[in-house]
Amino acid sequence: MKSIWICVLGTAVVLALGGCAASRGSKQDDTPPRLVERSKVIAWDRGEAFGPVPLQLASLAAVHCAAMDTQETKWEPEGFHAKAQDLEGKTFPGGGYFCKGRARAK
């Protein structure tokens, strides 16, 4: 199954087909991930800074990621960071999610 990666904010979706790390870390890094703009694409600077999605946030994370579902791709939460930062370095109140896209079977 083909995997696609995307970055998602706690409050809004950010498409980032480039610039995302291929996977999250085993725990939230002490230095939070931050949104950066590269070649007119907004993406997380360090996907590996995300840790696992806490169980108490799993449903909310699934809703945020599923908002990007298409006929071709299903998006699932892969990571979370409670202190993820916006482009200006301000912490998002709800944290940030790292979503993984999987191609749907045809």
ZAMARGU-4260 file (C-alpha; in steps of 0.2 Angstrom, whole numbers, plus 5000, padded with zeros to 4 digits):
<rodrens>
0) 5000/5000/5000 | 5007/5017/4995 | 5009/5029/5009 | 5008/5048/5008 | 5012/5060/5022
5) 5004/5076/5027 | 5005/5088/5041 | 4990/5094/5051 | 4987/5107/5064 | 4976/5105/5079
10) 4964/5119/5072 | 4967/5119/5053 | 4973/5108/5039 | 4990/5112/5031 | 4994/5102/5015
15) 5013/5098/5014 | 5018/5086/5001 | 5036/5091/5004 | 5046/5095/5019 | 5038/5083/5031
20) 5048/5069/5040 | 5044/5052/5034 | 5039/5047/5052 | 5036/5053/5070 | 5047/5050/5084
25) 5044/5038/5099 | 5040/5053/5111 | 5037/5071/5109 | 5054/5080/5108 | 5058/5094/5120
30) 5060/5106/5105 | 5043/5107/5097 | 5040/5106/5079 | 5036/5122/5070 | 5028/5127/5054
35) 5040/5134/5040 | 5037/5139/5023 | 5048/5131/5009 | 5045/5135/4991 | 5028/5141/4994
40) 5023/5125/5004 | 5019/5126/5023 | 5025/5111/5032 | 5032/5105/5049 | 5051/5108/5051
45) 5053/5091/5060 | 5041/5078/5059 | 5051/5067/5070 | 5048/5079/5085 | 5030/5072/5086
50) 5026/5058/5098 | 5012/5046/5098 | 4994/5052/5098 | 4988/5051/5116 | 4973/5039/5118
55) 4962/5053/5125 | 4965/5063/5109 | 4963/5049/5097 | 4945/5053/5092 | 4949/5071/5089
60) 4965/5067/5079 | 4955/5055/5068 | 4942/5069/5064 | 4956/5082/5060 | 4965/5070/5048
65) 4949/5063/5041 | 4944/5080/5035 | 4957/5078/5021 | 4950/5061/5015 | 4947/5059/4997
70) 4941/5045/4986 | 4959/5040/4983 | 4967/5043/5000 | 4962/5040/5018 | 4971/5051/5031
75) 4975/5044/5049 | 4983/5052/5064 | 5001/5047/5066 | 5008/5059/5078 | 5005/5073/5090
80) 5014/5087/5099 | 5006/5097/5113 | 5017/5112/5109 | 5018/5113/5090 | 5021/5130/5084
85) 5014/5141/5070 | 5024/5151/5057 | 5028/5164/5070 | 5034/5152/5084 | 5018/5154/5094
90) 5011/5138/5102 | 4995/5131/5095 | 4982/5130/5109 | 4976/5112/5104 | 4993/5106/5098
95) 4997/5099/5081 | 4994/5082/5072 | 5005/5073/5060 | 4994/5063/5048 | 4998/5049/5036
100) 4989/5046/5020 | 4986/5029/5013 | 4979/5025/4996 | 4962/5017/4996 | 4960/5000/4987
105) 4953/5002/4970
</rodrens>
